Amino acid sequence: MKKALVVANWKCNPSTEKEAEKILNEVKRQIRKITNVQVVICPPFLFLPSLKKKINNTKIVLGAQNVFYQSGPFTGEISPEMLKRFGVKYVIVGHSERRKLGENDQIINKKIKSLLELKMSPILCVGETKEEREKEKQFEVVERQIQEALRNIKKTLLGNLIIAYEPVWAISTNKGKLCSSDDIMTMKLFIKQLFEKNFGLKISERVKILYGGSVDDKNIQLVRSAGIDGVLVGSASLKPEKFILILKAFS
Ligand code: PEP
């Protein structure tokens, strides 16, 4: 059976290394019985070194929430090569919260390209806003975001790519504003067909498609029934008791 991929996006949380270690330790304690799931925890960069020491011999690997596209005179940035040498393989790219801060399709394209060239696994976030959904433009938006992100990238590099469908209106709502299972499934099929049309069946079969947007322990069965390859979890991933239930749903 194919392993599900569950990615925890801690965003700009928690405030201290001690709290970060506490969350990880709790997940570690409860994760032993869980099988068939690849767990990726993406903490703030600052906590990667201390958490790395704690994940030995567990099913957990560490990921990053962002990256720049090269090394050199770029104050405040972290390069793909630094992450790779540190042992990070998965990197979230193009999250809607970063797009809101000004990250555009050209920057996202450079990041995806440099990660794929290093054989790393970018998790490309795509998804429509509330207004775009109301105008039924979700397919147009997702197609454009994927095409722009992958512009001029060799087809042979795409095997490690992961797509996270995250409708912007469903992220961080805490009000149960979840995308319906049917809508997630329809979007998954649309993305698969898009890959098949542009890059062929083999790539389309390899690319993993995740769903993200207010996933928690209460709605995970519904989300899972959409037939996705895994989930990208924000706020619920900071609560070990909820996160473990999400993992169990795939186990
Ligand atoms: C996210 O940040 O990618 C996300 C899905 O957040 P949340 O689960 O909190 O909606």
Residues whose N, C-alpha, C, O or C-beta is under 5 A from the ligand:
A	BS01	PEP	N9 A170 I171 S172 T173 G212 G213 S214 V215 L232 V233 G234 S235
